[in-house]
């Protein structure tokens, strides 16, 4: 028993678990659907607006799929860095900092779809280092730090965003480093640390406007516990604000476009109780350790009060993890220093409370979109890791069993996630594009006719393009009033003609031209796909 206790207090087990978590990040990294938000990443990185992207595609002209594919491979476009940066500066966005990094990344690493996901993975690896430093600074314990980074490494919730070409892992990385630098600046009170803090604070805001909640938490912390640093922190806050001010003006200028892009967050439910957004956030934290396929619906059932027997196992896991989080929080308040508990509370509560109140007042959806609260999820890992480390250090080896159970459930969840090509908010649309791409790729020489009339626009259509595995596919971007389609393609010798993402006007036009040759392909997940039987 003594040897076991000694082993558990050494880093070997936790390094091994961390390595497993790192290895799993590469598993099926390139097989998951490259969904619409990831296409937006490439489009924004180009500095070309969505309307300009559409203008790059000629109307009523047949182009091979390679033409469309090249538009998403930025290195083939001979873009100039200055033009990309200029395009970003005049684009409506709440996360411009991410694309600045990618402008240089795709030139160094490559511009394949996988390359953009590798940037998220790179940020994840850096976060492991910064999280270790932050954990050790907060808790003065190597054991706590090792347990915390191992739990982060195998977290299925963070795994989703490590394998996604979006800004989330960069944001987590910068926020984690910002929190560490904040403590170093307070400890040493040297100019170099405060300059680093201001720089990271500015960068954090440009990566996500929600970083303001973390900086606000730092402000409250300083004014409560570090009165001697009020002036220097206020100076830093002014510097951060001044450097972010130009983008505030940009947000105000493009407020209508930004509001339209976020309109999906509103009116999703006729009425919600005051406590519902908070309850949904709390049960959302259980996804740190478990993300089984029905876990989302189990949590929903708990909040809505209509749990079903087939969800009982998942419900038990969710309740157990939530209890573990609550017990860990109580332990933190009792055992950690005042500075540590205040700090974690003040970087955690502002975002949680703001989302909760905002959702109730506006009947919005922020509390139900957990990816916007990633810094709060990091706080939960810190709290739970500190609790487990404290119990293991005092010889209560049953908590080592709890730790192993969390790791096993997390790893199972990761396999569950990575074995599904669709793990996004739009699973039906995702599967529709995968099935359609497979159909076109298996055809000898198909032609796809479209006027890009789908609710997700050109980027939604590109989600289909990224899934096609054949270079024999031609695409005709047609105007709704296109004439003489048969004459346009008569020398092409196509095996099949398909119509997808077409407006009602184009459909009526094509039905008039092809009459009985046009049939709807009623295939599960593809209700809007038509086939023109040109060989009849």
Secondary structure, DSSP 8 states (H G I E B T S, - for coil): -HHHHHHHTSSHHHHHHHHHHHHHHTTTTTTS---HHHHHHHHHHHT--HHHHHHTS-TTEEEEHHHHHHHT-GGGGT--HHHHHHHHHTS--S-HHHHHHHHHHHHHT--SHHHHHHHHHHHHHHHHHHHHHHHHHHH--HHHHHHHHHHHHT-HHHHHHHTSSSSHHHHHHHHHHHHHHHHHHHHH--HHHHHHHHHHHHHHHHH-GGGHHHHHHHHHHHHHH-GGGHHHHHHHHHHHHHHHHHHHHHHHHTHHHHHHHTGGGSSSSS---TTHHHHHHHHHGGGGT---TTHHHHHHHHHHT---GGGHHHHHHHHHHHHHHHHHHHHHHHHS-HHHHHHHHHHHHHHHHHHHHHHHHHT--GGG-GGGGHHHHHHHHHHHHHHHHHHHHTT-THHHHHHHHHHHHHHHHHHHHHT-S--SS-HHHHHHHHHHHHHHHHSSSEEEEE---STTHHHHHHHHHTT---S--EEEE--TT---HHHHHTTS--SEEEE-S--HHHHHHHHHHHGGGEEE--BTTBTT-EEE-TT-
